[in-house]
Amino acid sequence: HQPDPIDMRVMVKTSGGASDAAKDRLVEALGTNPAIKVQDKKDISNELASMFTLILNMLYGLLAMAVLVAVLGVINNLAMSVFERSQE
C-alpha cells in the first residue's frame, strides 16, 4: 500500500500521430533522467512479450520438474513391485 499514489506511466497523444520525430522531441524535452523511459506502442509490446515469455519459461521449468517427479514415482513403483515378486 502506498500512502501517496504515484504515476507509473504517462501516455502522450500527438496531433500528427506517433512518429520517431515526436519520440525524439519527448526524449529531448525530458532530459537524461534514467528513471524516465520514452516508449512507443511497439516498445511496450516488446517489453510485455518478453515478460510473458519469461513467465512461460518458468512454467515450462516447473512442468518439467513435475513430469520428472511423476516418472521417478512410476519407476520406483515398478521397481518395488518387481523386487517384491522376485522374493516370493
Sequence and secondary structure as in RCSB ss.txt:
>XXXX:A:sequence
HQPDPIDMRVMVKTSGGASDAAKDRLVEALGTNPAIKVQDKKDISNELASMFTLILNMLYGLLAMAVLVAVLGVI
NNLAMSVFERSQE
>XXXX:A:secstr
  SS   S      TT S HHHHHHHHHHH S TT     HHHHHHHHHHHHHHHHHHHHHHHHHHHHHHHHHHH
HHHHHHHHHHHH 
